[in-house]
């Protein structure tokens, strides 16, 4: 988990949103047959899950509701 724990809340959420955007783009390319490296879908999904986990851990530590960091940025 090293890379995500060192980022600020704002950087974490920014990276999360960028990764989700990238996953949607990759899914569209995959559906049209333009995606060359389909293993990238798995990597993106797992990275997004790790970022969500770190965001939720921070929310719990601060006593915030679920997705409070996401909605704050």
N, C-alpha and C positions, 0 to 999 in steps of 0.2 A: 504493500500500500504506500510505499515511500513517497512517490511523486505527488500524490494528491494531498497528503497530509501537510506538505510544505507550502501549499498555495493558500492565498487568502480566500475568503468566502467569495468575493467578487470574481477572482480569477477562476475558481472552481466552477462557479455557475456559468461563466462565459465559455469555458472549455466544454462543459456539459451541453450547452445549447449548440455550440459549433459541432460537436460530435453527433448530436441528434440530427442536425441538418445534413451532415455528411452521410449518416446512415440512410436517410430518406433519399438522398441523391444516389447512393450506391444501390439501393433497392430498385429505384427506377431504372438505372442502367442494367441491373440484373434482369429485370422483367423484359427489357427490350433486347437483351443479348449483347449489350455493349460492355459489360463488366468482365474484365479479363481475370482478375484475382478474386474468386468468390469466397476464399477464406477470409478476406478482409471484412466481410459481413459479420463473421463470428468475432473477430477482433474488436470491431466497433461496438457490437452489442455488449460484450464483456467489459469494455472500457466504460461504457455508459452506466452499466450496472455498478461498477466500482465507484464511479463519481456520485451516483445516487446514494450509495451506501455511506460514503464519506460525508455527503451533505446531510443525510439523516442523522449520522452520529453527532455531527456538530450541532444540529437543531436540538437533539435530545440533551446534549451537554449544556446548552444555553436555556433549556426549558421552553423551547419554541414548538409550535405545532408543525405537523408534517408539511413539507413544501414551503415553509415560511421563508427560507433563504431564496428559493427560486422566485417567489412572488415579490420579494423585496428588491431584486435586482432587475 
